[in-house]
Amino acid sequence: MQQYTYKPSGVCSVLIEYELDDEKKIHNLRFTGGCNGNLKAIGRLLEGQDARYAADTLRGNLCGNKGTSCADQLSKALDQALA
């Protein structure tokens, strides 16, 4: 498995860490900072899920008037890893 880290911007979370297996499935997704309960739930929901599907689903999700969200930042992290 390949490990990735991503520093999000414009959100409360300061770090996103995750692994992708050879089939590009998400594992061990962790956020540092942000809304702890909600971000743990996202990690549980996405465990074993296809990274492209997750990125496409979460892209454009907004938090308040920030113009982004932790979920949207995760989509950017996954896009970067899949590029």
WOGI-V669538 format. One record per residue. N is the residue number from 0. RES is the residue in three letters. PSI is psi in whole degrees, 0 to 359 (none if undefined). Layout:
n:N res:RES psi:PSI
n:N res:RES psi:PSI
//
This chain:
n:0 res:MET psi:145
n:1 res:GLN psi:131
n:2 res:GLN psi:144
n:3 res:TYR psi:148
n:4 res:THR psi:147
n:5 res:TYR psi:134
n:6 res:LYS psi:105
n:7 res:PRO psi:160
n:8 res:SER psi:148
n:9 res:GLY psi:9
n:10 res:VAL psi:172
n:11 res:CYS psi:330
n:12 res:SER psi:141
n:13 res:VAL psi:348
n:14 res:LEU psi:140
n:15 res:ILE psi:127
n:16 res:GLU psi:141
n:17 res:TYR psi:171
n:18 res:GLU psi:148
n:19 res:LEU psi:134
n:20 res:ASP psi:184
n:21 res:ASP psi:336
n:22 res:GLU psi:9
n:23 res:LYS psi:39
n:24 res:LYS psi:143
n:25 res:ILE psi:138
n:26 res:HIS psi:149
n:27 res:ASN psi:44
n:28 res:LEU psi:127
n:29 res:ARG psi:138
n:30 res:PHE psi:141
n:31 res:THR psi:124
n:32 res:GLY psi:180
n:33 res:GLY psi:194
n:34 res:CYS psi:95
n:35 res:ASN psi:307
n:36 res:GLY psi:314
n:37 res:ASN psi:320
n:38 res:LEU psi:329
n:39 res:LYS psi:321
n:40 res:ALA psi:318
n:41 res:ILE psi:316
n:42 res:GLY psi:317
n:43 res:ARG psi:317
n:44 res:LEU psi:327
n:45 res:LEU psi:354
n:46 res:GLU psi:121
n:47 res:GLY psi:2
n:48 res:GLN psi:156
n:49 res:ASP psi:127
n:50 res:ALA psi:321
n:51 res:ARG psi:315
n:52 res:TYR psi:315
n:53 res:ALA psi:314
n:54 res:ALA psi:315
n:55 res:ASP psi:324
n:56 res:THR psi:320
n:57 res:LEU psi:340
n:58 res:ARG psi:130
n:59 res:GLY psi:355
n:60 res:ASN psi:128
n:61 res:LEU psi:151
n:62 res:CYS psi:110
n:63 res:GLY psi:225
n:64 res:ASN psi:24
n:65 res:LYS psi:340
n:66 res:GLY psi:3
n:67 res:THR psi:186
n:68 res:SER psi:172
n:69 res:CYS psi:322
n:70 res:ALA psi:317
n:71 res:ASP psi:320
n:72 res:GLN psi:324
n:73 res:LEU psi:321
n:74 res:SER psi:322
n:75 res:LYS psi:320
n:76 res:ALA psi:315
n:77 res:LEU psi:319
n:78 res:ASP psi:316
n:79 res:GLN psi:317
n:80 res:ALA psi:326
n:81 res:LEU psi:346
n:82 res:ALA psi:none
//
